[in-house]
């Protein structure tokens, strides 16, 4: 078996595990576990030893589809063999969060997606100078080149959020955002544009 593994020091890597046939081996080498691994130094490292450090079974039980989606985002948008400590810590922290949270799935999704976009250099932002004051009564659409812009009489967009929700987003107050589904549509379109011709498989079963 070849496993893709997110590591603390080397980022996303592939490792080869030989002789993975027993039920015990298959149980340990599953997603949503923190493992202590030993492997050889080679182009395709060979796994030599492994043991469970932490298991996030509650997270995978409550948010299985969401968790698989997060894994796909990492696999699709993160280059291999590059140290990404902040991403590693983000993923670990989010698994801990999912393991204990009572938040609804939309919050769980948005929380990861927004931070992940920032991690890969595509932070959600507004298309105005720092001194711009958001009018909570206005509505905003997302321009994929420059950020959130005010909706005017000459512009029509299907996915818009209120100025109030935009302020909540920029303040990371996700639970207070009224148009959570609309915001998810915007984010989903961003990932689709970034993916280009490669479809994101999780969207077929997640939404």
CORHU-V670055 format. One record per residue. N is the residue number from 1. D_CENTER is the distance of its C-alpha to the mean C-alpha in whole Angstrom. Layout:
N,D_CENTER / N,D_CENTER
This chain:
1,25 / 2,23 / 3,19 / 4,16 / 5,16 / 6,13 / 7,16 / 8,17 / 9,20 / 10,19 / 11,15 / 12,14 / 13,18 / 14,20 / 15,22 / 16,25 / 17,27 / 18,30 / 19,32 / 20,29 / 21,31 / 22,32 / 23,30 / 24,29 / 25,28 / 26,26 / 27,25 / 28,24 / 29,22 / 30,19 / 31,15 / 32,14 / 33,17 / 34,17 / 35,20 / 36,23 / 37,24 / 38,27 / 39,27 / 40,29 / 41,29 / 42,29 / 43,28 / 44,26 / 45,26 / 46,28 / 47,27 / 48,30 / 49,29 / 50,26 / 51,26 / 52,23 / 53,22 / 54,20 / 55,19 / 56,17 / 57,19 / 58,18 / 59,15 / 60,15 / 61,18 / 62,17 / 63,13 / 64,14 / 65,12 / 66,9 / 67,9 / 68,10 / 69,8 / 70,5 / 71,8 / 72,8 / 73,6 / 74,7 / 75,10 / 76,11 / 77,10 / 78,11 / 79,15 / 80,16 / 81,19 / 82,18 / 83,17 / 84,14 / 85,15 / 86,13 / 87,10 / 88,11 / 89,12 / 90,9 / 91,8 / 92,12 / 93,12 / 94,9 / 95,11 / 96,14 / 97,13 / 98,13 / 99,16 / 100,18 / 101,17 / 102,19 / 103,16 / 104,16 / 105,13 / 106,13 / 107,12 / 108,10 / 109,8 / 110,8 / 111,8 / 112,4 / 113,4 / 114,7 / 115,7 / 116,5 / 117,7 / 118,10 / 119,9 / 120,10 / 121,13 / 122,12 / 123,12 / 124,14 / 125,17 / 126,21 / 127,23 / 128,26 / 129,28 / 130,27 / 131,30 / 132,29 / 133,29 / 134,27 / 135,29 / 136,28 / 137,30 / 138,29 / 139,26 / 140,24 / 141,22 / 142,19 / 143,21 / 144,18 / 145,21 / 146,21 / 147,19 / 148,21 / 149,24 / 150,27 / 151,28 / 152,32 / 153,35 / 154,34 / 155,31 / 156,29 / 157,26 / 158,24 / 159,21 / 160,22 / 161,21 / 162,24 / 163,25 / 164,24 / 165,21 / 166,20 / 167,22 / 168,20 / 169,16 / 170,18 / 171,19 / 172,16 / 173,18 / 174,15 / 175,18 / 176,20 / 177,19 / 178,21 / 179,19 / 180,16 / 181,16 / 182,17 / 183,15 / 184,12 / 185,15 / 186,14 / 187,11 / 188,11 / 189,14 / 190,12 / 191,10 / 192,13 / 193,15 / 194,14 / 195,14 / 196,17 / 197,20 / 198,17 / 199,16 / 200,12 / 201,14 / 202,12 / 203,13 / 204,17 / 205,16 / 206,13 / 207,15
